[in-house]
Amino acid sequence: MQGAQLRHQPPAPGRKPVPRGASRMVAKEPMSARLPKANFSFLKSLFWPVLLVVLGFGTYEGAQRLLPYADRPITKIAVQGDLSYISQQAVQQRIAPYVASSFFTIDLAGMRTELEQMPWIAHAEVRRVWPDQVVIRLEEQLPVARWGDESLLNNQGQAFTPKELANYEHLPQLFGPQRAQQQVMQQYQVLSQMLRPLGFSIARLELRERGSWFLTTGAGSSGPGIELLLGRGNLVEKMRRFIAIYDKTLKDQITNIARIDLRYANGLAVGWREPVAPTTAQPAVAKN
């Protein structure tokens, strides 16, 4: 039996033999990789606030230096709006104390308040227009009725008191507690629409303290004015009842009716006018 023969094979060309019993060598990291890196995140978070502060301060300083050149005196006041009851001259006189200010210092809110205190102005809008102009847009009151003997009511049921009321006696006259201005105006508008197809207008509408309503129609093509006693509630239903009965039985006799009481649950009562006694003609006396 032949023994096994061990042959020693030389290492392959170009490859170094690995020494037996030796551990593998590991390459060391460079010093720059082993040192801790600096953290600049806090500097980044601090940069933007500082930049904004610097820009704001620069803007403020620039504005302060340029303001004397940009803030010009007001040289023109433009008044816009359809004015029927007030004149532009009256508006100019009212705002005269404000005009002496400059473009940036003029008190627009104070000017608006001053204008809206004028009786005929319902709303005022005031704005600046570069470089030296103020534009005022006015909305006048729309008088719809008289409120008592001293004021007028606009279409919103708001009372205002102009100096002269003599020119508005043709408007209907509304009465009621001071707190009920809008309520009376709303009832006037509703009842007026219901009566208009019959040829009636409202000359007077009154809400008394206890809640009762009294209406007087105006004299017109339908005849002389009549008084409607409406009572406390259900005014629309009562007015519908009056309209239905009027068309059937009352229309031909309306000139003889003085008042109609609608305070009943299912009917009405008619008050007739006093008959006018005929005047006797005096005989003519012949003179010699």
C-alpha positions as CSV (number, residue, x, y, z in Angstrom):
1,M,0.0,0.0,0.0
2,Q,1.5,3.2,-1.1
3,G,1.2,6.1,1.3
4,A,-0.4,9.4,0.3
5,Q,1.9,11.9,-1.0
6,L,1.5,15.5,-0.1
7,R,2.6,18.0,-2.6
8,H,3.2,21.7,-1.7
9,Q,1.7,23.9,-4.4
10,P,3.3,27.3,-4.9
11,P,1.1,30.3,-4.6
12,A,-0.5,31.7,-7.7
13,P,1.5,34.4,-9.4
14,G,0.5,37.9,-8.3
15,R,-1.1,36.9,-5.0
16,K,0.7,37.2,-1.7
17,P,0.6,34.2,0.6
18,V,-1.4,34.7,3.7
19,P,0.8,34.1,6.7
20,R,-0.5,31.3,8.9
21,G,-1.6,32.1,12.4
22,A,-1.8,35.9,11.7
23,S,-4.9,38.0,12.1
24,R,-6.3,40.1,9.3
25,M,-5.3,43.8,9.4
26,V,-8.1,46.4,9.3
27,A,-7.5,49.8,7.7
28,K,-7.8,52.8,10.1
29,E,-10.3,55.6,9.5
30,P,-8.8,59.1,8.9
31,M,-8.7,61.5,11.7
32,S,-11.2,63.9,10.1
33,A,-13.8,61.1,10.0
34,R,-13.3,60.3,13.7
35,L,-13.7,63.9,15.0
36,P,-17.3,65.0,15.8
37,K,-18.9,67.3,13.2
38,A,-19.9,70.9,14.1
39,N,-23.7,71.5,14.4
40,F,-24.8,74.8,12.7
41,S,-28.6,74.2,12.7
42,F,-29.1,76.7,15.6
43,L,-27.3,79.3,13.5
44,K,-29.7,78.6,10.6
45,S,-32.7,79.0,12.8
46,L,-31.4,82.3,14.1
47,F,-30.5,83.7,10.7
48,W,-34.1,84.4,9.4
49,P,-35.4,86.2,12.5
50,V,-32.3,88.4,12.5
51,L,-32.7,89.0,8.8
52,L,-36.4,90.0,9.2
53,V,-35.5,92.4,12.1
54,V,-32.8,94.0,9.9
55,L,-35.1,94.4,6.9
56,G,-37.9,95.8,9.1
57,F,-35.7,98.3,10.7
58,G,-34.3,99.3,7.3
59,T,-37.8,99.7,5.9
60,Y,-38.9,101.8,8.9
61,E,-35.9,104.1,8.6
62,G,-36.4,104.5,4.9
63,A,-40.1,105.3,5.4
64,Q,-39.3,107.9,8.1
65,R,-36.9,109.6,5.7
66,L,-39.3,109.5,2.7
67,L,-42.5,110.4,4.6
68,P,-41.9,114.2,4.5
69,Y,-41.7,114.0,0.7
70,A,-44.7,111.7,0.2
71,D,-47.1,113.1,2.8
72,R,-48.6,116.0,0.9
73,P,-51.4,118.4,1.9
74,I,-54.9,117.5,0.8
75,T,-55.7,119.7,-2.3
76,K,-59.0,118.1,-3.6
77,I,-62.1,116.7,-2.0
78,A,-64.4,114.8,-4.4
79,V,-68.0,114.3,-3.4
80,Q,-69.8,111.5,-5.2
81,G,-73.4,110.3,-5.0
82,D,-76.9,111.4,-6.2
83,L,-77.7,114.3,-3.9
84,S,-81.3,115.6,-3.8
85,Y,-81.7,116.9,-0.3
86,I,-78.2,118.3,0.6
87,S,-75.7,120.3,-1.4
88,Q,-72.1,119.7,-1.9
89,Q,-71.4,123.1,-0.4
90,A,-73.0,121.9,2.9
91,V,-70.8,118.8,2.8
92,Q,-67.7,120.9,2.2
93,Q,-68.5,123.1,5.1
94,R,-69.1,120.1,7.4
95,I,-65.7,118.6,6.7
96,A,-63.7,121.8,6.5
97,P,-61.8,121.2,9.9
98,Y,-60.4,117.9,8.5
99,V,-59.1,119.2,5.2
100,A,-56.2,121.0,6.8
101,S,-54.5,117.6,7.5
102,S,-52.0,115.9,5.2
103,F,-52.6,112.8,3.1
104,F,-51.4,110.3,5.8
105,T,-52.6,112.1,8.9
106,I,-56.2,113.0,7.8
107,D,-58.8,111.4,10.1
108,L,-61.0,109.4,7.7
109,A,-63.0,107.7,10.5
110,G,-63.7,111.1,12.2
111,M,-64.7,112.6,8.8
112,R,-67.1,109.7,8.1
113,T,-68.7,110.0,11.6
114,E,-69.1,113.8,11.1
115,L,-70.8,113.3,7.8
116,E,-73.2,110.6,9.0
117,Q,-74.4,113.0,11.8
118,M,-75.9,115.2,9.1
119,P,-79.7,114.4,9.0
120,W,-80.0,113.6,5.3
121,I,-76.9,111.3,5.1
122,A,-77.7,107.6,5.6
123,H,-74.2,106.3,4.8
124,A,-70.8,107.8,4.0
125,E,-67.7,106.2,2.6
126,V,-64.4,108.1,2.7
127,R,-61.1,107.0,1.2
128,R,-57.7,108.4,0.1
129,V,-56.6,108.6,-3.5
130,W,-52.8,109.1,-4.1
131,P,-51.2,111.6,-3.9
132,D,-53.3,114.4,-2.4
133,Q,-57.1,113.6,-2.9
134,V,-59.9,112.4,-0.7
135,V,-63.0,110.8,-2.3
136,I,-66.3,110.9,-0.4
137,R,-69.3,108.8,-1.5
138,L,-72.6,109.6,0.1
139,E,-75.9,107.8,0.3
140,E,-78.9,110.0,1.2
141,Q,-81.9,109.1,3.3
142,L,-85.0,108.0,1.4
143,P,-88.0,109.5,3.2
144,V,-91.0,107.3,3.1
145,A,-93.2,108.6,5.9
146,R,-93.4,111.1,8.7
147,W,-92.8,109.9,12.2
148,G,-95.1,111.8,14.5
149,D,-94.9,115.5,14.1
150,E,-91.1,116.1,14.2
151,S,-89.3,113.3,12.3
152,L,-89.2,111.4,9.1
153,L,-88.8,107.6,8.6
154,N,-86.6,106.1,5.9
155,N,-87.3,102.8,4.1
156,Q,-85.6,100.9,6.9
157,G,-87.8,102.3,9.5
158,Q,-85.1,104.6,11.0
159,A,-86.1,108.0,12.1
160,F,-84.2,111.2,11.2
161,T,-84.9,114.8,11.9
162,P,-84.2,117.4,9.2
163,K,-84.6,121.0,9.9
164,E,-87.6,121.6,7.6
165,L,-90.6,119.3,7.7
166,A,-93.1,121.6,5.9
167,N,-92.2,120.2,2.5
168,Y,-93.1,116.6,3.5
169,E,-96.7,116.9,4.6
170,H,-97.7,114.8,1.6
171,L,-96.1,111.8,3.1
172,P,-98.2,109.4,5.2
173,Q,-97.9,110.0,9.0
174,L,-97.0,107.1,11.3
175,F,-97.3,107.0,15.0
176,G,-96.2,104.6,17.7
177,P,-93.9,104.1,20.6
178,Q,-90.3,105.1,19.9
179,R,-89.1,101.5,20.1
180,A,-91.6,100.4,17.4
181,Q,-90.4,102.5,14.5
182,Q,-89.3,99.5,12.3
183,Q,-92.5,97.5,13.3
184,V,-94.8,100.4,12.3
185,M,-92.9,100.9,9.0
186,Q,-93.1,97.1,8.1
187,Q,-96.9,97.1,8.8
188,Y,-97.3,100.2,6.7
189,Q,-95.5,98.6,3.8
190,V,-97.6,95.4,4.0
191,L,-101.0,97.1,4.4
192,S,-100.2,99.7,1.7
193,Q,-99.5,96.9,-0.8
194,M,-102.8,95.3,0.1
195,L,-104.9,98.5,-0.3
196,R,-103.3,99.8,-3.4
197,P,-105.2,97.6,-5.9
198,L,-108.5,99.0,-4.4
199,G,-107.3,102.5,-5.1
200,F,-106.6,103.3,-1.4
201,S,-103.5,104.9,0.0
202,I,-102.6,105.2,3.7
203,A,-102.7,108.7,5.1
204,R,-102.2,107.7,8.8
205,L,-101.2,104.5,10.7
206,E,-101.0,104.4,14.4
207,L,-99.8,101.8,16.9
208,R,-101.0,102.7,20.4
209,E,-99.3,101.7,23.7
210,R,-101.7,98.8,24.3
211,G,-101.0,97.3,20.9
212,S,-104.1,98.4,18.9
213,W,-103.7,99.6,15.3
214,F,-105.7,102.4,13.6
215,L,-105.5,103.2,9.9
216,T,-106.9,106.1,8.0
217,T,-107.0,106.0,4.2
218,G,-106.3,109.0,2.1
219,A,-108.9,110.7,0.0
220,G,-108.6,109.8,-3.7
221,S,-110.4,108.3,-6.7
222,S,-112.1,105.8,-4.4
223,G,-113.7,108.5,-2.3
224,P,-113.0,110.3,0.9
225,G,-110.7,108.8,3.5
226,I,-112.1,106.2,5.9
227,E,-110.9,105.0,9.2
228,L,-110.1,101.3,9.8
229,L,-110.1,100.0,13.3
230,L,-107.8,96.9,13.2
231,G,-107.3,96.0,16.8
232,R,-104.3,94.1,18.3
233,G,-103.4,91.2,16.0
234,N,-103.9,89.4,12.7
235,L,-103.8,92.5,10.7
236,V,-103.3,90.8,7.4
237,E,-106.3,88.5,7.9
238,K,-108.5,91.4,8.9
239,M,-107.4,93.4,5.9
240,R,-108.2,90.4,3.6
241,R,-111.7,90.2,5.2
242,F,-112.2,93.9,4.5
243,I,-111.1,93.6,0.9
244,A,-113.5,90.7,0.3
245,I,-116.5,92.5,1.8
246,Y,-115.6,95.7,0.1
247,D,-115.6,94.2,-3.4
248,K,-119.0,92.6,-2.7
249,T,-121.1,95.1,-0.8
250,L,-119.2,98.3,0.3
251,K,-117.7,99.5,-3.0
252,D,-120.8,101.3,-4.2
253,Q,-121.4,103.0,-0.8
254,I,-117.8,103.9,0.1
255,T,-118.5,107.7,-0.1
256,N,-121.0,107.3,2.7
257,I,-118.7,105.3,5.0
258,A,-116.8,107.1,7.8
259,R,-115.2,104.1,9.6
260,I,-115.1,100.3,9.5
261,D,-114.5,98.3,12.7
262,L,-112.5,95.1,12.0
263,R,-112.0,94.1,15.6
264,Y,-114.6,91.4,15.4
265,A,-113.7,87.7,14.9
266,N,-115.8,87.0,11.8
267,G,-117.2,90.3,10.6
268,L,-117.0,94.0,10.7
269,A,-119.1,97.0,11.7
270,V,-119.7,100.0,9.4
271,G,-120.0,103.6,10.7
272,W,-121.8,105.9,8.3
273,R,-121.2,109.5,7.6
274,E,-123.7,112.1,8.8
275,P,-125.8,113.3,5.9
276,V,-125.1,116.8,4.8
277,A,-128.1,119.0,5.1
278,P,-128.8,120.8,1.8
279,T,-128.3,124.5,2.0
280,T,-131.4,126.6,1.2
281,A,-130.8,129.2,-1.4
282,Q,-131.6,132.7,-0.4
283,P,-134.0,134.5,-2.7
284,A,-132.6,137.3,-4.7
285,V,-133.9,140.7,-3.7
286,A,-134.5,143.1,-6.4
287,K,-133.4,146.6,-5.8
288,N,-134.8,149.6,-7.3
